[in-house]
Amino acid sequence: MRLIQFQNEQGERQVGVVNDERIEVLRGVGSTRELALAAIRSGNSLAAQIDLQGLDAGPSYRQLLADRRVLAPLDHEDPAHCLVSGTGLTHLGSAATRDKMHQQVEQREEKLTDSMQMFRWGMQGGKPQAGLVGAQPEWFYKGDGSTVVRPGADFPAPDFAEDFGEEPELTGLYVIGDDGQPYRLGFALGNEFSDHVMERKNYLYLAHSKLRFCSFGPELRIGELPANLAGVSRIRRDGQVLWEKEFLSGEENMCHSLANLEFHHFKYSQFLRPGDVHVHFFGTATLSFADGIKPQPGDQFEISLDAFGEPLRNGISIHPAGIKVGGVKAL
């Protein structure tokens, strides 16, 4: 089952179940978060809560996408209570991609790069036995809910960025229950928009390279994640495919288990605030940057994976920096 959030013709928010070309609208809830909290408080699974709420015939899915009325499939009415984060070096090809990006060539044991060393820790301890703590992954903060760009919309790339690169990933979507227990609703396609020129200069610039804005959706897939997934990441320019490449995900293609990644995020008590929403990017091994591609304003990213329904598409437009140099005022 796959869910979307959208705005109807009156601008009201609704939740829908994808049923081929049509959307079936859930009764009695206006957001996926509201649906999840109702399920948690009733002791129901998300699917059981959907059955309990009931469904009405809804609009054309294609029309919603064309009108850009589809929202991210999970959010919070107060963006400050949505935390967007991620983990890197989690996929079996990710270290090779990162090393290629950093143009490192020495791979002897005593000359391992920091990226290769962290990847090796993941290979050795990223999938611990049940009940045991595994190796910590690379972790980064992306931003709060204000950084999330709806499917179909442009990334507002800051004018100081040196690169506007895609990162095709899967995201885990979570709501924190009233008792501080994190609940995973499911998964969605994601594009973790980044500046890879900045990151290549020095891995300590990783935080600066995360251009804050990101997108995920358009659909939330309920249930467990298949172990082996293959999708396609594309960049279109002037309507033509400029670049495309397969990307792999699912635990068979990862050096960390999902449970290990989730533990090392939610082990921090400040991430267990009741009612909050978490969006967590699980990493990728496929970047157009590694193939010498430089996206530019007007290009369109397209990330597709059959098991997740409609592709995630986003463009690029340039926006000024938040402040000018010297723009902070003393009180």
N, C-alpha and C positions, 0 to 999 in steps of 0.2 A: 504494500500500500504506500502511496506517495501523496503528500500534502503540499498545498501552497497557501500563502497568504496573498490577498489581493484587495483592491479597492473596487467597489461596485460603481455604477454610473453616478450615484449620489455622493461618491467620495467616502463612503463608509467602509470600514475594514471588515473583511470576512475571511473565513478559513474554508478551503475546499479540498475535496478528494479528487485526484486526477482519474478520470474515467475516459480514456482515449481522447476524443476531440472535445468532450464536454467536462465541465466541472460540476461536481455535486457539492452543495453548500451545507456546512454543518449548522444545525440549529443551536441557538442559545449561547454561542461564543463568538467573540470578535477577534481573537488572536490565538495563535498556537500556544503561547505561554498560558493563557487562560484555560485552554483545553488541557494542557499538561498538569496544571495545578489542580484542576477538578479531578483528573485521573488519580493523582497522588493522594488527595484528600479522601477519595472514595475507595482507595485500595485497588483500583483497576489498572489494567494495562492500557496503553494509549489506544490500541485497536478496540478494546472492549468499551472504552469511554466514547469513542466515535460511534459505535453501535448504539450506545445508550442515548447519545445526543440526538441521533437521527439525521437524515440527509434530505435535502430538497434539490430538485433539478436546478442547475445553474447555467452560467454563460458559456460561450465558446472559449476554449482555452487559447486558441490561436488569436482570437480577437483581443483577449486580455494582454497577451504578449505583444501584439502589434501596437496596442494603445499604451504600452508600458505601465499597466496598472498592476503588474505582479510585483509584490514586495519580496524582500528576503523572507525565507520560510520560518524564521524565528527571530524575535526581537523583544525589546522591553519598551514600554511607553516612556520611561525615563532612560535615555541612552547611557547615562552614567552608571546604570545598573546592568549593563551588558559588557562583559569583558571579552575582548578578542585577543587570542594568544596563539602560539604555535610551537612546534618542535621541528628541528631540522636534523639532517644526517640519519634519517630513520629508514630510508629505502635502500635496497641493495645496490643500486647504481648511484646513489646520491654522493658518496665520497668521491667517486671518479669524476662526476660532474663538477663538484666543488673544487677539486684539485685542478682540473682542467681550467676552470675559471680563474683560479689563483696562479696558474702557470707554474706550478711546482713540478719538478721532475725527479728530485731525489727521494727514493722510497725505501732506502735501507732502514733497518730497524732503528738505528740510532739517529736517523734523519727524518723520521715520520713527521709530517706536518701535524699541527693541532687538529685539523679536520680529520685526517686519517687516524689519528690516535683516538679521537672520540668515536669515530665510526667503528674502530676495532673494539672498543669497550661495548658498543651496542651489539656487535656480532658475538662477543663472548658472554654477555650477560643481559641482553635486552629482552630475552624471552624466558624469564625465570619460572620455575615450577610454582604451582598454585600456593599462595600463602607466603611466598618469599619475595623480598625486595630485589628488583633488578637494577641494572646500570641506569644512571640518570641520562636522559637525552639532552641535547642542546635545546634550550627553551628561550622564547622571546615573547615580548609584549608587543602587540600590534596597535591597540587603542581601545576606545570604548565604542558604544554603538553608533556614535556620530561618524565613525570612519567607514561604516558599511554602506556600500553603493548598491542600489537595487539592481536586479538583473535587467539587462538591456540599456542601462544608463552608462554615461562616460565616467571613467576615473578622473577626478579633478587633479591632474598631475601638478605638483608644485613647480614653479618656474626655476627653482634652484636645482632640481633633479638633473642628473647627468645621464640617466637611462630610465626608460619606462618599460620594465620587463614583466612578463607574465610568470606565474608559478602555478601550474595546474595541480591541484591537490584535492584530497577529500577532507571534509570538516566533520567533526563530531559536534552535535548540538545538545546542550544540557540546560536543565532547570534545577535550581536548588529548592528542595522541599522545605516545609515549615520547620522541620527538625534539623536542618543543616545537611541532609543527605542529598548528594548529587544524583540526578536521574538523567540518563541518556535517552533522548527522544528518538534519535536516529542519526542519519548522515546526509550530507549534501555535497555536491560539487563545489569547489572553491577556486578562486583566483587570488593568490596572495601577492598582489602587486608590489614590485620592489625595484630598487636602483642597484643593478648588479655592477655597474662601473664603480660606484662607491664601495660596495662590498669587496671588490677585487683589490682595491688599494691596500686594504688591511682587514683581516677578519674581525678586528676589534671595532670596525665601523659597521658591523652587522646591524646593530640597533638603529643607526642612522639610515641604513639602506632600506629599512622597512618604511615605505612611504605612507604608512598609516592607513591609507584607503585600501579597501579590499571588497570582494563581492563573493557571495555564495548563493547557491540555489540553481534554478528557480524552485526545485522541488526538495522536500525532505523525505527521504526513504526511511520508513519505519522498519525496525527489526534488526537482526544481526547482519553484519557486513560479510558478503562473500569473501572467501579466502584469496581468490585470484581474480583480479579485475584488470581489464585493458581498455583504455580510452584513447582519444585523440585530442591533441592540442593543436590549434591552428591560429594563424594570423592572416587576416585578409586585408589587402590594400587595394583601394579603388575597385572593390568587388571581386578581386581575384585572390586566390590563395598564394600568399607570399612564402609561407613556411608551414609545414605540418609534421607532426611526429607522434608516435604512439607513446603513451605513458602507462605505467603499470602501478597498481596499488593492491591493497588487501594484504593480509599477514604473510602469505606465501612469498610476497615480494618485498617484505620489510625485515629489518634486523631487530625491531622492537615489536613486542605484542601491544595491542591496543590497551590491554589492561595495565601494562607497565607505563605507557605514556599517560594514561588517565591517573594512575596513582601519583606519579611525580608532578602532576599539575594540582590535583585536589588534596595533596598532603598538607598544603598550606591552609591553615584555618581561616584566613581572611578571604579565601575563595569559596567559603561555605556559607555565605550570607543568605538567609532564607529569601526566596523570591527572585534572586538574581539569575541572569541568563549568561551562559558561557558558550562561546564559539571557538573551537580549537582546530587549527590547521595541522594536519598530520605529516606534512612534508612531501617532497617530490624528488625525482631523480631526472627530470626532463625540463630543460630550459632552452629557449631559442637563442639566448645570449651565448651559450656554449657553442653554438653553430655560427656565430658571427652576425646574428640578426640584430638590428637596431630598430625597434618599433618607434613610430612617430605619431603625432596627433593626426587623427583621422583614420588610423588603423582600427581594426576590430579584432579582439580576442574571441576565440570560440573554444570552449572546453566541453567535450561530449563523452558520454559513457552510457551505453544502452540501458544499463540497470538503473539509471538515475533519470530517465525520461528526457525532457527537453534539454538542449545544450544551454550552458551558461555563456552569455555573450555580453561583452562590454567594450566600449570605445575609450578613447583618450582625448582629453582636452586640457589645455594649459591654464592654470590659475596662479595668481600671485601668492607669494609667501604670506604667512600669517601677519608678520610685522616687517617693517623696514629695519635696516641696520641702525642701531641706536634708538630703537622705537620703544624701549622700556622706560617708563617714567618713575621717578622716585617720589614717594609721598612724604 
